[in-house]
Amino acid sequence: MPELPEVEALAHHLREHAVGRLVSRVDVASLAVLKTFDPPYTDLHGREVTGAGRFGKHLDLDCGGLHLVVHLARAGWLRWADNLSPAPPKPGKGPIALRVHIDGPAARSASVEGGGGRREGDRGFDLTEAGTKKGLAVWVVRDPHEVPGIERLGPDALSLDREALAGLLSGRSERLKWVLTNQTVIAGIGNAYSDEILHAAKLSPFATAGKLSDEALVRLAEAMREILTSAVERSVGQDAARLKGEKRSGLRVHARTGLPCPVCGDTVREVSFADKSFQYCATCQTGGKPLADRRLSRLLK
């Protein structure tokens, strides 16, 4: 799932490649991804892209007062092309859910010249989603805060210092792993980076969020900023197609079950629940005691 660093990198890519150009056309291959109908998506046609940003894990493309807001969910992605196919994607065929055409200089000059040469395809992007479990969502709104998920967001993870983090966690009885990934508490962190943050902070995923010591809170705040900032720095400037690989290359415990911990050499372990799992190092995070089962473990530190 794309998290704060990848969504920030995608927003940066759109600022570099789309801002100042016009949305020439939007093709919808899956009506299910559209969560709004007023204003219609066709109102984006002809509008200039004036900005691109992020709200937690939501991507926001500002099109002259209308916003195309995207949540990529678990298996969604943005695929940029400098020469996008002019043919609309076929509904129900392949992973493409929505295509946004953005006029490039070649397209504009060709139209001005009255078709004297072959028109190159627009630049633009496809929103794609793999697998059968669909979660990709798109809104066309006048204000991003009309999107329910954005309206409910907690403060951005990169905005939190130790004092602010302590205030958010105070009195909470949930396990730390679940609090870090709850977007209404802290925006931007998902399964992968929460594993990395907890490993760097030497904290158990099952620690009680509201019972951390002052020293543990300092480690957590420092790890959150370090992990996310370094991931953003690695990701920004990368082509959208390379971001997934860049994310994987920077992970130390997440999705590395059975491999040695790069800090202590112990085997990275996993706890599975429902259709997800998380990874951790027992030596670094739980005093050497494995977390055998999320329901039965009483390890809180």
PyMOL commands that set and color helices and strands:
alter all, ss='L'
color gray80, all
select helices_A, chain A and resi 4-17+31-33+41-44+105-112+144-146+148-151+157-159+162-169+176-180+191-201+209-211+214-235+240-249+282-285
alter helices_A, ss='H'
color red, helices_A
select strands_A, chain A and resi 23-28+51-55+58-63+66-71+76-81+96-102+123-129+137-141+268-273+276-281
alter strands_A, ss='S'
color yellow, strands_A
deselect
rebuild
show_as cartoon
